[in-house]
Amino acid sequence: MTQWIEWGEAARGPAPPRWGDAAAAIGDASLLMRVLDEIDYGLLLVNGSGMLRYGNQLGMSALHGAASLRLVQGCVQAGHATDQAAFRAALADAQRGRRKLFSLGRDGGAVSVAAVPMLAGADEPDDALALLVFGKRRRAETLTLDFYARSHGLTATEMTVLKDLGAGMKPKEVARAHGVAISTVRSHITSIRTKTQTGSIRELLGRVATLPPITPAMKALAGGVECSAVH
């Protein structure tokens, strides 16, 4: 039985809701699944044998659009034979209540995965479940920047500059990459800072780094901002 930690007398209040209580309060499993689809991490829930119990949008795309994992007759397996032993070991650790961080795939297709032990369901009392959590995807970060730019009225050119700065480029490097004067890039940066009400590039990038994620499921709402060359 889950036990809640008691806070001090002054801070004592009602216990926070458990996951199952929250789901019951929502009263609609489809709504809860849509909520999970907006999380900027792929999620797959499997049992000790790797049998898939649930996957959010990004988790399912990892099964069907990448070489790191695959779905075979309802069972999640490593995409490469050499990764299968590490994958099985992570599931075995989850059965013992241990978390495991490991990598799957090769070179540019490699992905980091955390296997998190979960309580078994009522229909599987003897088989603990593992939640596979994938690292963030670059595409989601791009959609976040698109949404941020749209929300603050940035032009396509300013969006290009912001993306370059977010990728770690210096203003001089941005100017060189687009064949423009450094003064042009600085002018765009000044405009971006004015529209976003930030005092410096560091503050701007710090704000962007902590933005809530915009996942592919929200792409239609984000609208998207077309990028153009800096001029």
N, C-alpha and C positions, 0 to 999 in steps of 0.2 A: 504494500500500500504506500502511495506517495505521502511523504511527510513534509509539511511546510515549515520552514525555519521561522521561529518566533522572533520578531523585532523587539526593541525596548518598549517599556510601558508607554512612553510618550508617542512612539511611532506606530503602536499596535493598531491594526485595522483588519478589515476582512481579508482573508487569504486571496491571493491572485488566482484567477481561473486557470484550470488545467487545460491542456490542448483539447481533450474530449469535451469538456464543458463548453469551451469556446465554439467548437463545431456544433454542439447541440443548440447553443444560443443563436447561432446563425440560422439553423433550421433548414439549410439548403446545401447539400453536399456539392452541387454544381457550382454554387457561388464560392464555396471554399476552394474548389479546384481552380476557378478563375483567378482567385487571389494568389494562389501559388504560381500561376502562370506569369504573374507580374514580377516575381522574384528574379533578380539578376543572376541566379545560379541554377544550373541544371540539377534536378532532383529525381532520383530513382529509388523506389522502395522495393527491396528484394528480400527473400527469405534466405536461409542458410545455404540452399542449393542454387541460389541465383535466380529463382523464379520471380518474374516481375509482378509486383503487386500494384504499383502506381508509378507514373512518371509525369512531371509537368512538361510544359511545352519545350523548354530548353533541354530537359533531360531526354525527351523522346527524339529531339533533333540530333542529340549526340549518338543515339543508337542508329539512326537512319542516314545521317549525313556525314559521319566521321569514320575513320578507320580504327579508332582506339577501342570501340566497343561494338558489339553486334547482338542482335536478338535472334535466337535460334529456338523455335518451337516454344516460345514464351519464356525462355531462359536467357538471362543476360550473361554474355561471355566476353572475354578480352578479344579484341580484334586480331592480335598477333599471338601466335602460339607461345612465344617466349614470355608474354605478359600474363599468361593464364595462371601460372603458379603464384605470382604476387597477388593477383586478383582473388584467387581462392583462399590464400592466407589471410587477406583482409576480411573476407566473409567469416572465416573461422575465428578470427579475433573478435569480430562483432558478436558472435555467438557466446563468447566468454565475457562480454561486456567491455571490451577494449576498443578504443578508437584507433584508426590507422590512417596515415597519410601516405599515398603512393602515386606513382605516375604510370600512365598508359600511353602507348603510341610511340612514334619515332619522329625525330627531327621537328619540323614545323608543325606536325600533327599531334605532338605530345600534349597531354592534358593532365593536370593534377586533380586527384580525386581524394576526398576524405570519406572513409567508411565510419558511420556513426551508429552505435548499437541503439536499437529501439525496443520498447516493450512489445512482447508478442501480442497478437490479437486474440480475442476470445476463441476464435476457431483454430488457432495455432498455438496452444498453450506451451507446447514443447519445442517450438521452433522460433527463436528470437529473430527479429527482423533487422536489416541493416539499411540505413539511409545513405545512399551514395550522393555526395554533394560535389559538383564540379566547379572548377575555378571560373572566374568571370570571363566572358567572351568580349573580344574587341568590338564586335558589331554593336553590342548593347551600349558600350561607351560612346560610340559614334552617334547613336540615336539620342543619347542623353545630351550631347553637345548640340545636336540639331534642335532639340526641344528647348534647350536653354537659349540658343540664338534666336529662335522664333519668339520666345517669351519676352525678350529684351529688344526686339526690333533690329537685330544685326543684319547688315547686308550680306550677300553671298561672299563678297570679298573679305569682309570682316570675319565671317565664319571660317574662311580658309586660313586666315592669319591665326585665329584662335586655335584651330586644330593643330596648326604647325607648332605653336607655342606649347600646347598641351602635350605634343609628342616629344617635347624636350629641346626644340630648336631655339636658338638665340635669335634676336631680331636681325642681326647681320646675316645669319644663315637663312632666314626666311627671305630676306631681300635677294640674296645670291641665288636661292633656289628658283625664284620667280623672275629674276632679271630686272629688278627695279631698284631704285635708290633707297638707302636706309631711311631717309626722311619720309618716304612714302609709307613704309611699314610703321614707322613711329606715329605717323598721322593716323593710321588705322587703329593702332593700339590706343591712342588718346581717345578716339571716338568710341572704341569698345569700353574703355574704362568709364567714360562719361555715361554711356547708356546703361552699364551694369552697376554704376555707382561704387566702383572700387578705386582704392587709392594707389595701387601699384600692380605690376604684373604678378608679383608673388601672391598678393591678396586675391587677385582674379583667379589664378590657377588653383590656389587653395580652396576657393569657393567651388570651382568646377569639380575638384577632386572629391568633394563631399556631397555632390548632388545625388538625389535619389535616382535609382536606375530607371531607364526607359527601355523596356524589353521589346522585342519584335512584335509582340502582341499589341503594343500600343502605337505601332508605327503609323497607323491610319490617323490616330488622334494627334500625333506629333506633327503630322503634315510634312515635315522635312524641309530643309533649306538647301537649294541647289548651290553647289560650290562653283567658284569661278577662279580664274587666275587673278593674282594680286596686280593691281594697276593703279 
